[in-house]
Amino acid sequence: MRCGILKARSKYGIAVDIGTTNVTFNLINLIDGSVRNQYLMRNPQSQHGIDIITRMRFAIKSPENQEILVSLIRAGIKKAILGLLKENGIDTSQVTDIVIVGNTVMHHLYFDLSLNSLMRPPYKATQKEFILIAASEVGLDFIPNANCYSPPVVESFIGSDAIAVLIESKFLKSTEKKLVVDVGTNTEISLLTPQGIWIASAASGPAFEGWTIECGIGGEIGAIEAVSINPATFEPTITIIGGGNPRGICGTGAISAMAALLESGLMLPRGSLNREIKSKWLSFDSNIAKYILAPGEQSSTSKDIVIAQTDLRKLQQSKAAIRAVMEMLLKQSNSSPNEISEVYLTGVFGTGLKIEDAYRIGMFPRFQNASITQVRNGAVRGAGLLLLEENRKKVEPLMAQLNYIELTEEDEFRDLFVASIPFPSK
């Protein structure tokens, strides 16, 4: 890997955010900054582990395993870029810049860097510096004139995607306290203050992205995105992305469902479905209790769409991890929720989240004085900004402001996590 001077730009750049679950692409006109097209694909590495830790364990078993993961993501990105260019009638010679961002593990697996130091204390990244190389060095040799840039990794499991989101938030020159939250399989949270930026991450798991829960799907057509429950009959009313019949439930729908279950008394604060309530919508017939969101005759799968007790436990742990990180950052920066003037939400909750639902389940403390901004795909939008040299110049001073908190070394974080597991009472 080498650092160097940028070559002269042509007309198009490509921004790529490599997530643990999904990979997002923006094709950008470098003349006017407009997004020409977008694309989303599942991360092809998922077949070797849907979460970061499982994938890391697979990679470090042998050099051959590492090469499998590197080849999968590079081939997937190559295919996606070729498809984008073909669909838009753009020749590969017109592309001169590609920006790659992702969490540290995804970053290392794309650039073929060792993961060994991330698997043991003190959990250090192999390379933290920014990368600027010819695209041909990372499997993109079909773009003959392109540079490939990736901003610095913060440390441990906070990667270059966190830098991209901070750039995109436009918060860097603010004199007020602001919060940036990027929720995914790995959640990064930054608290910006006049004294510096506190940043940390937690393994919130893939449940909010539609993985590992019985009827989970992504935030796509057919996904249940909101739920309300009649307190008298316990019958659900659901809102479906795109209308029609539901195929499953997405992350915002799961948050909404948990809030509605709590409000109706169908779920107890400890997270258990209430066995004292008898309702056709609440099933205890099998070993696993379930709440029926849509019966089979109303779903596009002809099967009941449910949220199961096992799902609720996974979601409960995910929301507890997010809340514990927030509490840790607030404490480390000597801040209170009432001091936060704005919250920038992206990732899984970049659209559609009802903030009151997040408050109801205790995922966020109540930000009484904050405006809430939800932005779809903040990391890839930030990567798009980093196609320009003027924005790359902001990265070094940004890195100097960061106060990184390694939560694996903090007993206090574990205590906060445990305290955040129960749901708030009414």
C-alpha positions as CSV (number, residue, x, y, z in Angstrom):
1,M,0.0,0.0,0.0
2,R,1.3,3.5,-0.7
3,C,0.2,7.1,-0.3
4,G,0.5,9.5,-3.2
5,I,-0.7,12.4,-5.2
6,L,-4.1,12.2,-6.8
7,K,-4.2,11.9,-10.5
8,A,-6.3,14.2,-12.7
9,R,-9.9,13.3,-12.5
10,S,-12.3,12.3,-15.3
11,K,-16.0,12.4,-15.2
12,Y,-17.2,9.7,-12.7
13,G,-16.4,8.4,-9.3
14,I,-17.8,5.4,-7.4
15,A,-18.4,5.4,-3.7
16,V,-18.7,2.0,-1.9
17,D,-19.7,1.2,1.6
18,I,-18.8,-2.4,2.6
19,G,-21.1,-3.4,5.4
20,T,-21.1,-6.7,7.2
21,T,-24.5,-7.5,5.8
22,N,-24.9,-5.2,2.7
23,V,-22.7,-3.4,0.3
24,T,-23.9,0.0,-1.1
25,F,-22.7,1.8,-4.2
26,N,-23.2,5.3,-5.5
27,L,-22.2,6.2,-9.0
28,I,-21.4,9.9,-8.9
29,N,-20.9,12.6,-11.6
30,L,-17.7,14.4,-10.6
31,I,-18.6,17.5,-12.6
32,D,-21.7,18.4,-10.7
33,G,-21.6,16.0,-7.7
34,S,-25.0,14.4,-8.6
35,V,-25.7,10.7,-7.9
36,R,-26.2,9.1,-11.3
37,N,-27.3,5.7,-9.9
38,Q,-27.3,3.6,-6.7
39,Y,-27.0,-0.2,-6.1
40,L,-27.3,-2.4,-3.0
41,M,-26.1,-6.0,-2.7
42,R,-25.8,-8.6,0.0
43,N,-22.2,-9.0,1.2
44,P,-21.2,-12.3,-0.5
45,Q,-18.9,-13.1,2.5
46,S,-22.0,-13.7,4.6
47,Q,-22.0,-17.4,3.7
48,H,-19.0,-17.7,6.0
49,G,-20.5,-15.8,8.9
50,I,-23.4,-13.3,9.2
51,D,-21.6,-11.4,12.0
52,I,-18.1,-9.9,12.3
53,I,-16.7,-12.3,14.9
54,T,-17.8,-15.5,13.0
55,R,-16.3,-14.1,9.8
56,M,-13.1,-13.2,11.5
57,R,-12.7,-16.7,13.0
58,F,-13.2,-18.2,9.6
59,A,-10.6,-15.9,8.1
60,I,-7.8,-16.5,10.6
61,K,-8.1,-20.3,10.4
62,S,-5.8,-20.3,7.3
63,P,-4.4,-18.1,4.6
64,E,-6.7,-19.9,2.2
65,N,-9.8,-18.9,4.2
66,Q,-8.6,-15.2,4.2
67,E,-8.2,-15.4,0.4
68,I,-11.7,-16.8,0.0
69,L,-13.2,-13.8,1.8
70,V,-11.0,-11.3,0.0
71,S,-11.9,-12.9,-3.4
72,L,-15.6,-12.9,-2.6
73,I,-15.9,-9.3,-1.8
74,R,-13.6,-8.1,-4.6
75,A,-15.4,-10.2,-7.2
76,G,-18.8,-9.0,-5.8
77,I,-17.7,-5.3,-6.0
78,K,-16.3,-5.8,-9.5
79,K,-19.5,-7.3,-10.8
80,A,-21.6,-4.6,-9.2
81,I,-19.5,-1.8,-10.6
82,L,-19.5,-3.3,-14.1
83,G,-23.3,-3.6,-13.9
84,L,-23.6,0.1,-12.8
85,L,-21.4,1.3,-15.6
86,K,-23.2,-0.8,-18.3
87,E,-26.6,0.2,-17.1
88,N,-25.7,3.9,-17.4
89,G,-23.8,3.7,-20.6
90,I,-20.5,4.8,-19.0
91,D,-17.2,3.5,-20.3
92,T,-14.7,2.3,-17.7
93,S,-12.2,4.9,-18.9
94,Q,-14.5,7.7,-17.6
95,V,-14.0,6.5,-14.0
96,T,-11.0,7.9,-12.2
97,D,-11.8,7.6,-8.5
98,I,-13.2,5.0,-6.2
99,V,-13.7,5.4,-2.5
100,I,-14.0,2.4,-0.3
101,V,-15.3,2.6,3.3
102,G,-16.3,0.0,5.8
103,N,-15.9,-1.2,9.4
104,T,-12.3,-2.3,10.2
105,V,-12.9,-5.9,9.5
106,M,-14.6,-5.3,6.1
107,H,-11.8,-2.8,5.3
108,H,-9.1,-5.3,6.2
109,L,-10.8,-8.1,4.2
110,Y,-11.1,-5.9,1.1
111,F,-7.5,-4.7,1.2
112,D,-6.2,-8.1,2.3
113,L,-4.8,-7.1,5.6
114,S,-4.3,-9.5,8.5
115,L,-7.1,-9.8,11.1
116,N,-4.9,-11.5,13.7
117,S,-4.4,-8.3,15.8
118,L,-8.1,-7.7,15.9
119,M,-8.8,-11.0,17.6
120,R,-6.8,-10.5,20.8
121,P,-6.1,-7.7,23.2
122,P,-5.4,-4.8,22.7
123,Y,-7.5,-5.3,19.5
124,K,-5.5,-3.1,17.1
125,A,-6.0,-2.6,13.4
126,T,-3.2,-3.8,11.2
127,Q,-3.2,-0.6,9.2
128,K,-4.9,2.6,10.3
129,E,-3.5,5.1,7.7
130,F,-5.4,6.2,4.7
131,I,-4.9,4.1,1.6
132,L,-4.5,5.5,-1.9
133,I,-3.5,3.0,-4.6
134,A,-4.3,2.1,-8.2
135,A,-7.7,0.3,-8.4
136,S,-6.0,-2.5,-10.3
137,E,-4.2,-3.5,-7.1
138,V,-7.5,-4.5,-5.5
139,G,-9.2,-6.4,-8.2
140,L,-10.5,-3.5,-10.2
141,D,-8.1,-3.7,-13.2
142,F,-10.9,-3.2,-15.6
143,I,-10.9,0.5,-14.6
144,P,-7.5,1.4,-16.1
145,N,-7.2,5.0,-14.9
146,A,-8.8,4.8,-11.4
147,N,-7.4,5.5,-8.0
148,C,-8.8,3.7,-5.0
149,Y,-8.9,5.7,-1.8
150,S,-10.0,4.7,1.7
151,P,-9.9,7.1,4.6
152,P,-8.2,6.2,7.9
153,V,-9.4,3.5,10.2
154,V,-10.1,4.8,13.7
155,E,-9.1,1.7,15.6
156,S,-10.3,-1.8,16.6
157,F,-13.9,-2.2,15.1
158,I,-14.4,1.5,14.2
159,G,-13.5,1.8,10.5
160,S,-13.3,4.2,7.7
161,D,-17.1,4.3,7.4
162,A,-17.3,6.2,10.7
163,I,-15.1,8.9,9.2
164,A,-17.3,9.1,6.1
165,V,-20.4,9.4,8.2
166,L,-18.9,12.2,10.3
167,I,-17.9,14.1,7.1
168,E,-21.4,13.6,5.7
169,S,-23.1,14.8,8.9
170,K,-21.8,18.4,8.5
171,F,-21.4,18.6,12.3
172,L,-17.6,19.1,12.3
173,K,-17.7,22.9,12.8
174,S,-20.6,23.0,15.2
175,T,-20.1,24.5,18.7
176,E,-23.0,22.5,20.1
177,K,-23.1,18.9,21.3
178,K,-24.4,16.6,18.6
179,L,-24.7,12.8,18.2
180,V,-24.0,10.7,15.1
181,V,-25.4,7.1,15.2
182,D,-24.8,4.6,12.4
183,V,-26.7,1.4,13.3
184,G,-25.8,-1.9,11.6
185,T,-24.4,-5.3,12.6
186,N,-21.7,-3.2,14.1
187,T,-22.9,0.2,15.4
188,E,-20.7,3.2,15.6
189,I,-21.7,6.2,17.7
190,S,-19.9,9.6,17.9
191,L,-20.6,12.4,20.3
192,L,-19.3,15.7,19.1
193,T,-18.5,18.5,21.6
194,P,-16.5,21.7,21.5
195,Q,-13.8,19.8,23.5
196,G,-13.5,16.9,21.0
197,I,-15.3,13.9,19.5
198,W,-15.9,10.8,21.6
199,I,-16.4,7.7,19.5
200,A,-17.1,4.0,20.3
201,S,-18.8,1.0,18.7
202,A,-20.6,-2.1,19.8
203,A,-21.5,-5.4,18.2
204,S,-25.3,-4.8,18.0
205,G,-25.7,-7.9,15.8
206,P,-27.6,-8.4,12.6
207,A,-31.1,-8.6,14.0
208,F,-32.1,-5.0,13.1
209,E,-30.9,-5.7,9.5
210,G,-33.4,-8.6,9.2
211,W,-31.0,-11.4,9.8
212,T,-31.3,-14.0,12.6
213,I,-35.0,-13.3,13.3
214,E,-37.7,-15.7,12.2
215,C,-39.5,-13.4,9.7
216,G,-36.9,-10.7,9.3
217,I,-36.1,-9.0,6.0
218,G,-34.4,-5.8,5.0
219,G,-36.1,-2.5,4.6
220,E,-37.6,-3.4,1.2
221,I,-40.9,-3.8,-0.5
222,G,-43.2,-6.0,1.5
223,A,-41.5,-5.3,4.9
224,I,-43.6,-4.4,7.9
225,E,-42.2,-1.0,9.0
226,A,-44.7,0.0,11.7
227,V,-47.0,-1.8,14.1
228,S,-49.8,-0.6,16.4
229,I,-51.8,-2.9,18.6
230,N,-55.4,-2.4,19.7
231,P,-55.3,-2.5,23.6
232,A,-58.7,-4.1,23.8
233,T,-58.5,-6.8,21.2
234,F,-54.7,-7.1,20.8
235,E,-55.2,-7.1,17.0
236,P,-52.2,-5.5,15.2
237,T,-52.4,-2.8,12.5
238,I,-49.4,-2.9,10.3
239,T,-47.8,-0.5,7.8
240,I,-46.0,-2.2,4.8
241,I,-43.3,-0.7,2.7
242,G,-44.8,-0.4,-0.8
243,G,-48.3,-1.5,0.4
244,G,-49.7,-4.9,-0.5
245,N,-49.3,-8.0,1.6
246,P,-46.3,-8.4,4.0
247,R,-43.3,-10.7,3.4
248,G,-41.6,-10.1,6.7
249,I,-40.6,-7.4,9.2
250,C,-37.6,-5.0,8.9
251,G,-35.6,-3.3,11.7
252,T,-37.8,-0.2,12.1
253,G,-40.8,-2.6,12.1
254,A,-39.2,-4.6,14.9
255,I,-38.7,-1.5,17.0
256,S,-42.3,-0.5,16.4
257,A,-43.6,-3.9,17.3
258,M,-41.6,-4.0,20.5
259,A,-42.9,-0.6,21.5
260,A,-46.5,-1.7,20.7
261,L,-46.1,-4.9,22.6
262,L,-44.9,-3.0,25.7
263,E,-47.7,-0.5,25.5
264,S,-50.4,-3.1,25.1
265,G,-49.0,-5.2,28.0
266,L,-48.4,-8.2,25.7
267,M,-44.7,-7.9,26.5
268,L,-43.4,-7.5,30.0
269,P,-40.5,-5.1,30.9
270,R,-38.1,-8.1,31.2
271,G,-38.8,-8.9,27.6
272,S,-41.1,-12.0,28.0
273,L,-44.4,-12.3,26.1
274,N,-47.2,-12.2,28.7
275,R,-48.6,-15.7,29.2
276,E,-51.4,-14.3,31.4
277,I,-53.1,-12.7,28.3
278,K,-55.3,-15.0,26.2
279,S,-55.6,-13.8,22.6
280,K,-55.7,-15.4,19.1
281,W,-52.8,-13.1,18.2
282,L,-50.6,-14.5,20.9
283,S,-49.5,-18.1,20.4
284,F,-48.0,-20.4,23.1
285,D,-48.8,-23.6,21.2
286,S,-45.2,-24.4,20.4
287,N,-42.1,-24.3,22.5
288,I,-41.5,-20.7,21.4
289,A,-44.1,-18.1,22.1
290,K,-45.0,-15.8,19.2
291,Y,-47.1,-12.7,18.5
292,I,-48.8,-12.9,15.1
293,L,-48.4,-9.7,13.1
294,A,-50.2,-11.1,10.0
295,P,-51.9,-14.5,9.5
296,G,-50.9,-16.6,6.6
297,E,-53.9,-15.8,4.5
298,Q,-52.9,-12.1,4.6
299,S,-49.2,-12.5,3.9
300,S,-47.5,-12.9,0.5
301,T,-45.7,-16.0,1.8
302,S,-48.9,-17.8,2.8
303,K,-47.3,-18.2,6.3
304,D,-47.9,-16.3,9.5
305,I,-45.7,-13.3,9.9
306,V,-44.7,-13.4,13.5
307,I,-42.3,-11.9,16.0
308,A,-41.1,-14.7,18.3
309,Q,-39.8,-14.7,21.8
310,T,-36.4,-15.7,20.5
311,D,-36.5,-12.7,18.2
312,L,-37.4,-10.4,21.0
313,R,-34.4,-11.6,23.0
314,K,-32.0,-10.9,20.2
315,L,-33.5,-7.5,19.5
316,Q,-33.4,-6.8,23.3
317,Q,-29.7,-7.4,23.3
318,S,-29.2,-5.3,20.2
319,K,-31.0,-2.3,21.7
320,A,-29.2,-2.7,25.0
321,A,-25.8,-2.6,23.2
322,I,-26.7,0.7,21.4
323,R,-28.1,2.3,24.6
324,A,-25.0,1.3,26.6
325,V,-22.6,2.9,24.1
326,M,-24.6,6.1,24.2
327,E,-24.5,6.2,28.0
328,M,-20.8,5.5,28.0
329,L,-20.1,8.3,25.5
330,L,-22.3,10.7,27.5
331,K,-20.5,9.9,30.7
332,Q,-17.0,10.1,29.2
333,S,-17.7,13.5,27.6
334,N,-19.4,14.9,30.7
335,S,-22.6,15.4,28.8
336,S,-26.3,14.8,29.4
337,P,-29.0,13.9,26.9
338,N,-30.6,17.3,27.4
339,E,-27.4,19.0,26.1
340,I,-27.6,17.3,22.7
341,S,-28.9,19.7,20.1
342,E,-29.1,17.3,17.1
343,V,-29.0,13.5,16.5
344,Y,-28.0,12.2,13.1
345,L,-29.3,8.7,12.4
346,T,-28.2,6.5,9.6
347,G,-27.6,2.9,8.7
348,V,-30.5,0.6,9.5
349,F,-32.5,3.5,11.0
350,G,-31.7,6.0,8.2
351,T,-35.3,6.1,7.3
352,G,-38.7,5.2,8.8
353,L,-37.8,5.0,12.5
354,K,-40.3,6.6,14.8
355,I,-38.1,8.2,17.5
356,E,-40.8,7.7,20.1
357,D,-40.6,3.9,19.6
358,A,-36.9,4.1,20.2
359,Y,-37.5,6.0,23.4
360,R,-40.3,3.6,24.5
361,I,-38.1,0.5,24.3
362,G,-35.2,2.3,25.9
363,M,-32.8,2.1,23.0
364,F,-32.1,5.8,23.2
365,P,-32.3,8.2,26.2
366,R,-34.8,10.9,25.7
367,F,-33.2,13.8,23.8
368,Q,-35.6,16.6,25.0
369,N,-33.9,19.4,23.1
370,A,-32.6,17.6,20.0
371,S,-33.8,17.6,16.4
372,I,-33.6,14.2,14.8
373,T,-32.3,13.8,11.3
374,Q,-32.6,10.4,9.6
375,V,-30.4,9.9,6.5
376,R,-30.4,6.9,4.3
377,N,-27.0,5.4,3.6
378,G,-24.9,8.1,5.4
379,A,-21.6,6.1,5.0
380,V,-21.8,5.8,1.2
381,R,-22.9,9.5,0.9
382,G,-19.8,10.4,2.9
383,A,-17.7,8.2,0.7
384,G,-19.1,10.1,-2.2
385,L,-18.0,13.4,-0.7
386,L,-14.5,11.9,-0.2
387,L,-14.2,11.6,-4.0
388,L,-13.2,15.2,-3.8
389,E,-9.8,16.4,-2.6
390,E,-11.3,19.3,-0.7
391,N,-13.2,16.9,1.5
392,R,-10.2,14.6,2.0
393,K,-8.3,17.5,3.5
394,K,-10.9,17.6,6.3
395,V,-9.9,14.0,7.4
396,E,-6.6,14.7,9.2
397,P,-7.9,17.4,11.5
398,L,-11.0,15.3,12.2
399,M,-8.8,12.4,13.3
400,A,-6.9,14.7,15.7
401,Q,-10.2,15.4,17.5
402,L,-11.2,11.8,18.1
403,N,-11.2,10.3,21.6
404,Y,-11.6,6.6,21.0
405,I,-13.1,4.4,23.7
406,E,-12.3,0.7,23.6
407,L,-15.4,-0.8,25.2
408,T,-14.0,-4.4,25.5
409,E,-11.6,-3.0,28.2
410,E,-14.4,-1.2,30.2
411,D,-16.1,-3.0,33.0
412,E,-18.4,0.0,33.2
413,F,-19.7,-0.7,29.7
414,R,-20.6,-4.3,30.7
415,D,-22.5,-2.9,33.7
416,L,-24.3,-0.4,31.5
417,F,-25.2,-3.1,29.0
418,V,-26.8,-5.3,31.7
419,A,-28.7,-2.3,33.0
420,S,-30.0,-1.5,29.5
421,I,-31.4,-5.0,28.8
422,P,-34.8,-4.5,30.6
423,F,-37.4,-2.5,28.8
424,P,-38.8,0.6,30.5
425,S,-42.0,0.3,32.4
426,K,-44.9,2.6,31.4
